Amino acid sequence: MKLFVGLDVSLEMTAICVISEHGKILKEAQVASEPESLLRWINDQDGAIAAVGLEAGPLSQWLHRGLSEAGQPVVLMETRQVKGALKAMPIKTDRRDAEGIARLLHLGWFRPVHCKSVSAQEVRAVLSARKAVQQGFITLEMSLRGLLRNFGLKVGTISRGRFEQRIRELAAGNPMLEAATEPMLSARSALRRELAGLERRVRQLAQEDPVCRRLMSMPGIGAVVALTYRSAVDDPARFTSSKKVGPWVGLTPSRNQSGERDISGGITKAGDVNLRRALCQAATVMMHRGRATWLRTWAAKIARRRGAKRAMVALARRIAVILHRMWKDDTEFRFDIPVLHAG
C-alpha cells in the first residue's frame, strides 16, 4: 500500500499525517523536528512511502537534505500554494495542516521547490548577515538624525566619513545629548567596521567564483547582485528555458481573468524577494549610469513609451533571463549586439 506523509514543521515539534492511496488517514503523530527522529518514525510505517511532503520554510532545507540523503522520496512544496489550499480549512491547527499537506501530496496538486545546495545556503547566510548589519547601520544613522532634529539641530547632507564628527559638533555643550549620542556613535562605528569586513568578504567570494565573474561582465552587475543570483538559482539546469526565470522571480504581470473580466495587474512578486530587489537595483544602475549598451537602449525605448518604472521592471526581468543564458552557455555579456535585434 502506498503512503503519503505530510509534515507540518515548527521549531520544536513536527506534526505528521499519513494517508493511504485511497485518501484514508492511517496515522497521526508529533515528532521532534530533527531528521533522525523523523526518519525513525517514517521507517516504522507499514507500507511503501510514495512521497513525504513539507512546506518550504526556515528548517525545511535542512530536514529535506537529511531525509533525501536517507533515501526518502521527500519534496519541498511551494509556500504560497500550500497556504492557499490550507485556507479552505475553517479550523487551523498543526494537525490539520499536516493532513492538508498529505492530501495535497496525494492529489499531486503542488508545485515542488528546489532545495538549495549547502554552498548556496552558506553564501546566502553571508549576504543576509551583510544586509542585517547594513540595515542596523542605517537605522542608527537615522535615529541620530531624528534625535537631534527634536532640538532644531540639523545634520544635513554629509559624507559617511564626517558623520560622526558632525554629530559631536551638534551635541557639544549639552551633557544630556552627549550622553545620548555617544553610545549610538560607538555602536555605529562598530557596525561600520563589521560592514566593511563583510563587503570585502562578499567581493572576495564573487572574484573566486568563475560563474560570478562571468555574470559581472554585464554592466550594472556587481558582486552582491552576482552572488545573490548565483545562490538563488543554484542550478541553472532546473530551468528548461531561460525565459522561465522571469516568472520565477516574480517580475511578470499578474492576471485575474474570470468570465467577462480580464485584469492585468502589477508584477506577481513571487519567488525570492532578495533576488527580485537585487535585479531591480541592477536595472536602475544600468539605466542611469555606466557604459551605454544595446540593453540600455532597449530599456530607454520602453521608458519613453511606457514610463521609467515599467522600463525598470522589464529590464530587471530581461537581465534575469540573459544572466541565466550566460551561465548556461558559459559566455560573457556581449556589447556588440545591434540595437535592432534587442526588441
HELIX and SHEET records of a PDB file:
HELIX    1   1 PRO A   35  ASN A   43  1                                   9    
HELIX    2   2 SER A   60  GLU A   69  1                                  10    
HELIX    3   3 THR A   79  LEU A   86  1                                   8    
HELIX    4   4 ASP A   94  LEU A  107  1                                  14    
HELIX    5   5 VAL A  118  ARG A  149  1                                  32    
HELIX    6   6 ARG A  160  ALA A  171  1                                  12    
HELIX    7   7 PRO A  175  GLU A  208  1                                  34    
HELIX    8   8 PRO A  210  LEU A  215  1                                   6    
HELIX    9   9 ALA A  223  VAL A  233  1                                  11    
HELIX   10  10 PRO A  236  ARG A  238  5                                   3    
HELIX   11  11 SER A  242  LYS A  244  5                                   3    
HELIX   12  12 VAL A  245  VAL A  249  1                                   5    
HELIX   13  13 VAL A  273  HIS A  288  1                                  16    
HELIX   14  14 TRP A  294  ARG A  306  1                                  13    
HELIX   15  15 ALA A  308  ASP A  329  1                                  22    
HELIX   16  16 VAL A  339  HIS A  341  5                                   3    
SHEET    1   A 6 ILE A  25  ALA A  32  0                                        
SHEET    2   A 6 MET A  13  SER A  20 -1                                        
SHEET    3   A 6 LYS A   2  VAL A   9 -1                                        
SHEET    4   A 6 ALA A  48  GLU A  55  1                                        
SHEET    5   A 6 VAL A  74  MET A  77  1                                        
SHEET    6   A 6 PRO A 112  VAL A 113 -1                                        
SHEET    1   B 2 PRO A 253  SER A 258  0                                        
SHEET    2   B 2 ARG A 261  ILE A 267 -1                                        
END                                                                             
